[in-house]
Amino acid sequence: MPRFAIDCRLDYLVDSPAEFLFNIEAAASPSQIIVREDLALHGAVLNSFHRQAGTGNRFIRASAEPGEFSLAYSTELLVIHAEAHVASLVEWPVAELPFEVLPFVLPSRYCESDRLVRLAHSKFGTLPRGYSRIHAVCDWVGSHVRFTPGTTNASTSATEVLVQGTGVCRDFAHVTIALLRALNIPARFVTGYDYGVDPCYGPTDFHAYVEAFLSDRWWIFDSTGLCPRNGLVRIGTGRDAADVAFATIFGSIRFGGMKLDIWPPDGEVVDPGRVALSTAGLENPLDTPLPARPACRLAA
């Protein structure tokens, strides 16, 4: 049961009155037990907190006048992983999928699975169904897409990444999801904090990874292989990156940078290897109570 401490700071220079919608708080669920958290805003007004029905994604709404604006969030939490032997996990026929899972078989803005059906079936259609087939998709994406920051942007889709062969974690996730959906395997996009990435990749950043539905749960997959799977802390869950941007901004602003840090206070976290890991079943995340939050600290 890894325990993580997280600090996140975002800085902006606001040119004209702006509205912000942040999705940076760690998700609260039966598998992510939040011990404490704190939020401080400088140069902005906190409007509200919102917890999205269905996903449990947590949002912060704020308004800022021209000037400097910063947000600082910190938390400490426990992550509880369900484990399974990979050979025991099976794919569902589409006709038998739980209804709430069906949206994650369909194409979405950045995951054009309908355009990759021929490729997916030519590469993976004859493989044994189950965990090993999804793992094969991840291995293929990891060998055909090179991790290269700055080569894609917020509008780059899975098919575009496959053409150019480079991208960052969100692009690896989009390609993996599109291929899995083309095989009728439900797959969804997850944003999070990640522990254990080699410092050669630069300062700690937000991370994107994949969950695929097998047997009775959503299981973790990460085609980048940058960090241990049990070093991931969920923030948001959606069809693709359009659903879970860490910041959505309405107004004229300049991004001043961010600083993220995540560490396990109890010692190093190591991936368990060929064991399937999950932090999400079909439970309703809204059934999980949020911790009592101290009043948000505001500074002029």
Phi, psi and omega in degrees: 000086181298144173245134182234146169246139186225136170236135180222129176228132177238135182238139180221153167246116186265122182271327179215163182312132187222153175245140183236142172231111184254141173232076184235352181284140177299138178295145175252125182205176175300341181257352176231101184264111182277124182272317178204158171202156183214145180225134178227134177242136175240123177081024180210167177248127175283123180270311183189164168251148179218138176243117188288132177296143178091303183267331187078005178303140185251131185236147175243126177252132181216156177237144180221140173270169180307139181135195180275139179223134176221150177234133177234126181233138176220150180205161170226135186207162174252140177244124183251121183256132165280142180236153177206152171292133187299327182290344183274352186264130187237153172279150178264144165297144182305321182296342184250002181295140172304142187302322183291348180269337187305321180303337184269012169257348187269155175298153175221180190308311184260354183237083186276070184298331180294339179269356185241012182300313182297315179298313183299316183285330177290327182270324191230357187296333182263359180285153176303137183284148178127199185303318185297327179291318177295320178298323178296321176299314180299316179298319180296315179298317180298333181267346182251350177238127181265131180287108184219100179302145176087000182264351177228172179222188187292348180254001183286131182257174182300315182295324178292322178296318180297325180292314184272339174075015178222161178170187177242189189303320180298325180288319175302316181295317181297317180295315180299313180298315182298318179292320180294316179295326177296339176265009182066030175257119179299131181216143181222163187262133181232132171259150181193180168264145183232134177253139171103009178285137179301130180302344180295342179276001176103188181300153178303136182228170169295155182234155175234137178216187190236146166237134177242144184267119176225143181055252186236015185213170170265127184249146186279133173221145180215105183291341180286328183064023185282336185213162175296142180298327178277010171259010181262137176240120183292137167253295184225158182228135180197187180288321176198191186297338180298333183275342192222041174299139181289338176212129173242126191235134177243105183138177181266114180220163170237132182283125182266355179117171179217160175223118179241144175213135177222135180210152177264107184301337184266003179122173186301145177250128184237134179299134183284358177087221189283057172231134178285138180238143179215145170233025182207120169259210178258013180293154178281116181298338180288348175284348180269118181291145174277152178291156176294121182262133174295155180306136179299134180274125181245139177236146181292000000 
